[in-house]
Amino acid sequence: MTNYLKAIEVYVGREVDFHPVSGEVLLQNDGAGVYIARWDIISPTEPTLAYLDTLWSDLDDAKVVKKTAIDAKTEQLIYNGFTYDSKEFSLSDHSQSNWNSLYTRLNAGKILPGEWPLNVPTKNDEAYGIADAATLEAMYQAGYDVKYGYVASGLTLKVQVDACADIAAVNAIVDDRT
């Protein structure tokens, strides 16, 4: 069965007001099936339900739900952080910004020899001393590899979802990344 609310929004190209009294569009079902009872949109003109069936389906809904779950898991896995020198480091948005700032300063020659070691917090809020540029480079790369590994594996799963021909195939895709 088509999700006609989504299909109409795809057809119109924007959010549509479906309020039963004051909305632009009213879908009704009087027992004989769904029909468009009110279409107060000038352009585009009122479509047929058969045409809307081609725009959005339960399969599309299933794909959106699955891909949203994959994105949420990707984000959570990234936020779990990375390990370097047997220590756990955060990759929260704030931490990623800090790592990028340190890496940018390093590459711009803005970390002076007297600033080493640079202290950064572990996930347990312990100070970890980054001894030199090579260590900072290695730590940044470790975090980068973790983040983009999860992004790439999530993208691979979402491509598989997009290729599914039915809801059973969508449901068969398991995100078992850890």
C-alpha positions as CSV (number, residue, x, y, z in Angstrom):
1,M,0.0,0.0,0.0
2,T,1.3,3.4,-0.9
3,N,1.9,6.0,1.8
4,Y,-0.1,8.7,0.0
5,L,0.9,11.5,2.3
6,K,4.6,11.0,1.4
7,A,3.7,10.4,-2.3
8,I,1.7,13.7,-2.4
9,E,4.6,15.6,-0.9
10,V,7.0,14.0,-3.4
11,Y,4.6,15.0,-6.2
12,V,4.1,18.6,-5.0
13,G,7.8,19.0,-4.1
14,R,7.2,20.4,-0.6
15,E,5.5,19.8,2.7
16,V,1.8,19.7,2.3
17,D,-0.8,20.7,5.0
18,F,-3.1,17.6,5.5
19,H,-5.2,19.1,8.3
20,P,-8.7,17.6,8.0
21,V,-10.5,21.0,8.2
22,S,-8.1,23.6,7.0
23,G,-5.5,21.7,5.0
24,E,-4.7,21.8,1.3
25,V,-5.3,18.2,0.7
26,L,-7.8,15.8,2.3
27,L,-7.5,12.1,1.9
28,Q,-10.6,10.0,2.8
29,N,-11.6,6.4,3.0
30,D,-15.4,5.8,3.2
31,G,-14.9,2.0,3.2
32,A,-14.3,1.7,-0.6
33,G,-10.7,2.7,-0.5
34,V,-8.7,5.9,-0.2
35,Y,-9.5,8.8,-2.5
36,I,-8.6,12.5,-2.7
37,A,-11.6,14.4,-1.3
38,R,-10.0,17.8,-1.4
39,W,-7.2,19.2,-3.5
40,D,-6.7,22.9,-2.8
41,I,-3.3,23.2,-4.6
42,I,-3.3,25.1,-7.8
43,S,-0.1,23.7,-9.2
44,P,0.6,20.9,-9.8
45,T,-2.9,19.7,-10.6
46,E,-4.5,16.8,-8.7
47,P,-2.9,13.5,-9.5
48,T,-4.5,10.1,-9.8
49,L,-3.9,7.6,-7.0
50,A,-2.4,5.3,-9.6
51,Y,0.2,7.9,-10.4
52,L,0.9,8.5,-6.7
53,D,1.4,4.7,-6.4
54,T,4.5,5.1,-8.7
55,L,6.0,7.8,-6.5
56,W,6.1,6.4,-3.0
57,S,5.4,3.0,-1.4
58,D,5.8,1.0,1.7
59,L,9.1,-0.2,0.3
60,D,10.3,3.5,0.2
61,D,9.2,3.9,3.8
62,A,11.1,0.7,4.8
63,K,14.2,2.0,3.0
64,V,14.0,5.4,4.7
65,V,13.6,3.7,8.2
66,K,16.5,1.3,7.6
67,K,18.8,4.0,6.3
68,T,18.0,6.3,9.2
69,A,18.8,3.4,11.6
70,I,22.1,2.9,9.8
71,D,23.0,6.6,10.1
72,A,22.1,6.6,13.8
73,K,24.3,3.6,14.4
74,T,27.2,5.1,12.3
75,E,27.0,8.2,14.5
76,Q,27.0,6.2,17.7
77,L,29.9,4.1,16.6
78,I,31.9,7.2,15.8
79,Y,31.0,8.8,19.1
80,N,32.4,5.7,20.8
81,G,35.8,7.0,19.8
82,F,39.1,5.4,19.0
83,T,42.0,3.6,20.7
84,Y,45.6,4.8,20.6
85,D,48.4,3.5,22.9
86,S,45.8,1.4,24.8
87,K,43.9,4.6,25.7
88,E,40.3,5.5,24.6
89,F,39.8,8.9,23.0
90,S,36.5,10.5,22.2
91,L,35.2,11.4,18.7
92,S,32.2,13.5,19.9
93,D,31.6,16.5,17.7
94,H,33.5,18.7,20.2
95,S,36.4,16.2,20.3
96,Q,36.5,16.0,16.5
97,S,36.7,19.8,16.3
98,N,39.6,19.7,18.8
99,W,41.5,17.0,16.9
100,N,41.0,19.0,13.7
101,S,42.3,22.2,15.3
102,L,45.4,20.4,16.6
103,Y,46.1,18.8,13.3
104,T,45.6,22.1,11.5
105,R,48.0,23.8,13.9
106,L,50.5,21.0,13.4
107,N,50.4,21.3,9.6
108,A,50.6,25.1,9.7
109,G,53.7,24.9,11.9
110,K,51.9,26.6,14.7
111,I,52.9,24.1,17.4
112,L,56.2,25.4,18.8
113,P,58.9,23.0,20.1
114,G,58.4,24.1,23.7
115,E,54.7,23.2,23.6
116,W,55.4,19.4,23.6
117,P,54.0,17.3,25.2
118,L,50.5,18.4,24.3
119,N,48.0,17.1,26.9
120,V,44.7,15.9,25.6
121,P,42.0,14.1,27.6
122,T,41.2,10.5,27.3
123,K,37.5,9.3,27.5
124,N,38.1,8.8,31.2
125,D,39.3,12.4,31.5
126,E,42.9,11.4,32.2
127,A,45.6,13.6,30.7
128,Y,47.5,12.0,27.8
129,G,50.7,13.7,26.7
130,I,51.3,13.7,23.0
131,A,55.1,13.7,22.9
132,D,55.7,15.0,19.4
133,A,54.4,15.7,15.9
134,A,54.7,12.1,14.7
135,T,52.5,10.9,17.7
136,L,49.9,13.6,17.0
137,E,49.9,12.6,13.3
138,A,49.4,9.0,14.2
139,M,46.6,9.7,16.7
140,Y,44.8,11.9,14.2
141,Q,45.1,9.2,11.6
142,A,43.8,6.6,14.0
143,G,40.7,8.7,14.7
144,Y,40.2,9.5,11.1
145,D,40.4,5.8,10.1
146,V,37.8,4.9,12.7
147,K,35.4,7.7,11.7
148,Y,35.7,7.1,7.9
149,G,35.7,3.4,8.3
150,Y,32.2,3.6,9.9
151,V,31.0,6.2,7.4
152,A,32.2,4.0,4.5
153,S,30.6,0.8,6.0
154,G,27.4,2.7,6.6
155,L,27.3,3.9,3.0
156,T,27.9,0.3,1.8
157,L,24.9,-0.8,3.8
158,K,22.7,2.1,2.5
159,V,23.6,1.2,-1.1
160,Q,22.5,-2.4,-0.4
161,V,19.2,-1.0,1.0
162,D,18.7,1.1,-2.1
163,A,19.1,-1.9,-4.3
164,C,16.4,-3.9,-2.5
165,A,13.3,-4.8,-4.5
166,D,11.0,-5.6,-1.7
167,I,10.5,-5.0,2.1
168,A,11.7,-8.5,3.0
169,A,15.0,-7.8,1.4
170,V,15.3,-4.5,3.3
171,N,14.5,-6.3,6.5
172,A,17.1,-8.9,5.8
173,I,19.9,-6.3,5.8
174,V,21.5,-6.5,9.3
175,D,23.8,-3.7,10.6
176,D,26.1,-5.8,12.8
177,R,28.9,-3.3,13.0
178,T,30.5,-3.0,16.4
